[in-house]
């Protein structure tokens, strides 16, 4: 694959069409969704509303406060409502629920479907906090959990039970990058009336719009690409038709709420999301292709590469790829790996991803598997390609690989 073959324009937004202009491109939607200058003295950006108590001018207004959109800080302010509106426009959602982190967005979605005896289907490559929430919260409260092969596709029908209450997906897995067959799994779920939820953080809601594919809940760590600047913890649950009201009420009963400063920063990040995502996409593919030719690398795990097992699914369902991917180094001991990693100039070592800065860490996916084996034959690495010039990143990696000796 060469860069000039990459298509970076996502589909038009799910907003209602304008008779004069037609439905706007998603880039345009990201610039305008959730903004109402006329309601804020003409300010381009919604102000930060710090509020807990909301006052009502009359007894009648107090008596009917349940009808007021802003009635208590935990229930939402103009700042948080603006972010909900923007994420809903991005994801094509009926409505969005905000949480203080991506992990909480996952856990709330799981809890909202949990009851003693309920059965969950979770992909074996799920994000660590998802697996931990299942093992440490859901199972102790009486939920039965089956971890399934992420490549199962329509074969997931064989795992269904009468009490299956939720099917979880992650596209792709955030450490090993297997690509699930979303339409096949959704078709099986819908035939049985089982809700589906997907971790959509990798695509940011920009390169994949799962709600349009029939998924019921699209969950993101807004910490990652929605914010894009490595300075906010945030989570979002974008809800499909008929799913928002119950999820919104459930989150409120759980006390989940988001501070206005964090909401403002995520909104600010979303305004430049289209530019960032396309840069992440192009730079990551360029570096992934370069890594494929390195003698120190056994294989590269990036769905946008034709060599990747999930490439056909990615090409069918996605309009691009983010900056996160993995690769396998040939067997290397820790001291040699340290020589490579410790001297890197532009790649940081740290958790998370989705920011403007590049990251590289060794991982151990085998520790988070139970239904499938992970034996890649070498050291698994996870890379996030930031917004630096790809040539500088490649030079940094080349010097690091040379240090392996």
Secondary structure, 3 states (H helix, E strand, C coil): CCHHHCCCCCCECCCCCCCCCCCCEHHHHHHHCCCCHHHCCCCCCCCCCCCCECCCCCHHHHHCHHHCCCCEHHHCCHHHHHHHHHHHHHHCCCEEEEECCHHHHHHHHHHCCCCCCCEEEEECCCCHHHHHHHHHHHCCCCCEEEEECCCCHHHHHHHCCCCEEEEEEECCCCCCCCCCCHHHHHHHHHHHCCCEEEECCCCCCCCCCHHHHCCCEEEECCCCCCCCCCCCCCEEEEECCCCHHHHHHHHHHCCCCCCHHHHHHHHHHHCCHHHHHHHHHHHHHHHHHHHHCCCCEEEEECCCCCCCCCHHHHHHHCCCCCCEEEEEEECCCHHHHHHHHHCCCCEECCCCCCCCCEEEEEECHHHHCCCCCCCCCEEEEEEECCCCCHHHHHHHHHHHHHHCC
